[in-house]
């Protein structure tokens, strides 16, 4: 591997770590602002899942 390939892989790894960290931060912020309901749960239960597939809590 040459230096450019190594630098590209390091850049990719750093970018993925930043994306993961921002996703976790946004998820926690959303959950805090919406009484513990997660983004995916909100999206699925309110808009994109037919009534017969919804879980009964």
DRENKESE-879041 format. One record per atom (N, C-alpha, C): residue number from 1; atom name; x negated, y negated, z negated. Coordinates in steps of 0.001 Angstrom, whole numbers, plus 500000, padded with zeros to 6 digits. Layout:
<sites>
SITE resi name     c1     c2     c3
SITE  NUM   CA      X      Y      Z
...
</sites>
This chain:
<sites>
SITE resi name     c1     c2     c3
SITE    1    N 499160 501187 500000
SITE    1   CA 500000 500000 500000
SITE    1    C 499116 498751 500000
SITE    2    N 499509 497827 500792
SITE    2   CA 498760 496576 500798
SITE    2    C 499395 495577 499821
SITE    3    N 498759 494439 499642
SITE    3   CA 499182 493443 498651
SITE    3    C 500573 492900 498973
SITE    4    N 500899 492754 500263
SITE    4   CA 502212 492212 500626
SITE    4    C 503336 493160 500236
SITE    5    N 503133 494450 500400
SITE    5   CA 504143 495438 500022
SITE    5    C 504359 495443 498512
SITE    6    N 503273 495373 497773
SITE    6   CA 503377 495363 496317
SITE    6    C 504097 494094 495849
SITE    7    N 503752 492962 496437
SITE    7   CA 504402 491706 496066
SITE    7    C 505890 491752 496403
SITE    8    N 506246 492340 497514
SITE    8   CA 507651 492469 497887
SITE    8    C 508426 493343 496915
SITE    9    N 507831 494451 496501
SITE    9   CA 508489 495327 495540
SITE    9    C 508644 494655 494179
SITE   10    N 507634 493909 493766
SITE   10   CA 507725 493174 492499
SITE   10    C 508825 492110 492588
SITE   11    N 508877 491411 493700
SITE   11   CA 509925 490409 493896
SITE   11    C 511312 491025 493883
SITE   12    N 511455 492185 494504
SITE   12   CA 512731 492890 494505
SITE   12    C 513126 493303 493095
SITE   13    N 512176 493829 492336
SITE   13   CA 512451 494254 490967
SITE   13    C 512856 493067 490092
SITE   14    N 512154 491958 490228
SITE   14   CA 512491 490765 489443
SITE   14    C 513876 490258 489827
SITE   15    N 514182 490224 491099
SITE   15   CA 515500 489785 491548
SITE   15    C 516617 490662 491017
SITE   16    N 516420 491977 491025
SITE   16   CA 517435 492883 490499
SITE   16    C 517607 492720 488990
SITE   17    N 516515 492501 488271
SITE   17   CA 516613 492270 486830
SITE   17    C 517375 490988 486521
SITE   18    N 517136 489939 487278
SITE   18   CA 517856 488674 487086
SITE   18    C 519348 488876 487386
SITE   19    N 519658 489575 488456
SITE   19   CA 521057 489846 488800
SITE   19    C 521748 490639 487694
SITE   20    N 521079 491644 487176
SITE   20   CA 521642 492446 486093
SITE   20    C 521867 491599 484842
SITE   21    N 520888 490775 484481
SITE   21   CA 521015 489927 483295
SITE   21    C 522169 488941 483447
SITE   22    N 522322 488323 484605
SITE   22   CA 523429 487392 484831
SITE   22    C 524774 488104 484793
SITE   23    N 524843 489303 485327
SITE   23   CA 526086 490067 485303
SITE   23    C 526502 490391 483876
SITE   24    N 525546 490803 483061
SITE   24   CA 525852 491113 481662
SITE   24    C 526302 489853 480929
SITE   25    N 525614 488752 481146
SITE   25   CA 525975 487494 480505
SITE   25    C 527384 487062 480895
SITE   26    N 527704 487113 482190
SITE   26   CA 529032 486715 482661
SITE   26    C 530117 487623 482108
SITE   27    N 529836 488922 482050
SITE   27   CA 530804 489874 481524
SITE   27    C 531104 489593 480058
SITE   28    N 530074 489346 479273
SITE   28   CA 530276 489047 477855
SITE   28    C 531014 487736 477660
SITE   29    N 530694 486732 478458
SITE   29   CA 531370 485448 478351
SITE   29    C 532845 485596 478703
SITE   30    N 533152 486321 479775
SITE   30   CA 534542 486533 480185
SITE   30    C 535300 487273 479095
SITE   31    N 534688 488308 478540
SITE   31   CA 535344 489109 477495
SITE   31    C 535626 488248 476265
SITE   32    N 534686 487384 475916
SITE   32   CA 534873 486511 474754
SITE   32    C 536017 485531 474994
SITE   33    N 536134 485009 476206
SITE   33   CA 537165 484013 476510
SITE   33    C 538542 484615 476762
SITE   34    N 538617 485922 476989
SITE   34   CA 539896 486555 477316
SITE   34    C 540281 487645 476319
SITE   35    N 540007 487411 475056
SITE   35   CA 540437 488289 473966
SITE   35    C 540017 489737 474149
SITE   36    N 538818 489971 474591
SITE   36   CA 538277 491321 474665
SITE   36    C 538595 492084 475933
SITE   37    N 539359 491496 476827
SITE   37   CA 539679 492192 478076
SITE   37    C 538543 491987 479077
SITE   38    N 538059 493084 479659
SITE   38   CA 536985 492997 480637
SITE   38    C 537483 492556 482001
SITE   39    N 536564 492093 482834
SITE   39   CA 536922 491616 484175
SITE   39    C 537540 492714 485030
SITE   40    N 536918 493874 485041
SITE   40   CA 537408 494964 485877
SITE   40    C 538784 495429 485406
SITE   41    N 538962 495545 484108
SITE   41   CA 540256 495953 483574
SITE   41    C 541338 494956 483962
SITE   42    N 541044 493683 483834
SITE   42   CA 541997 492638 484212
SITE   42    C 542346 492730 485692
SITE   43    N 541350 492872 486524
SITE   43   CA 541544 492918 487975
SITE   43    C 542399 494120 488370
SITE   44    N 542093 495275 487788
SITE   44   CA 542805 496502 488146
SITE   44    C 544239 496472 487652
SITE   45    N 544458 496096 486404
SITE   45   CA 545801 496195 485836
SITE   45    C 546744 495114 486330
SITE   46    N 546231 493973 486717
SITE   46   CA 547132 492890 487093
SITE   46    C 547434 492801 488586
SITE   47    N 546581 493328 489440
SITE   47   CA 546796 493072 490845
SITE   47    C 546687 494276 491762
SITE   48    N 545774 495156 491511
SITE   48   CA 545397 496080 492563
SITE   48    C 545646 497549 492245
SITE   49    N 546579 497829 491348
SITE   49   CA 546829 499213 491022
SITE   49    C 548340 499437 490958
SITE   50    N 548858 500395 491669
SITE   50   CA 550304 500632 491627
SITE   50    C 550757 501047 490234
SITE   51    N 552017 500793 489914
SITE   51   CA 552553 501066 488583
SITE   51    C 552386 502519 488168
SITE   52    N 552537 503455 489095
SITE   52   CA 552478 504864 488724
SITE   52    C 551070 505319 488366
SITE   53    N 550044 504520 488711
SITE   53   CA 548668 504912 488387
SITE   53    C 548157 504257 487101
SITE   54    N 548865 503281 486573
SITE   54   CA 548393 502571 485382
SITE   54    C 548447 503467 484161
SITE   55    N 547405 503381 483361
SITE   55   CA 547380 504140 482104
SITE   55    C 548284 503446 481091
SITE   56    N 548936 504227 480297
SITE   56   CA 549759 503680 479223
SITE   56    C 548921 503625 477963
SITE   57    N 548762 502444 477377
SITE   57   CA 547979 502359 476141
SITE   57    C 548958 502325 474997
</sites>
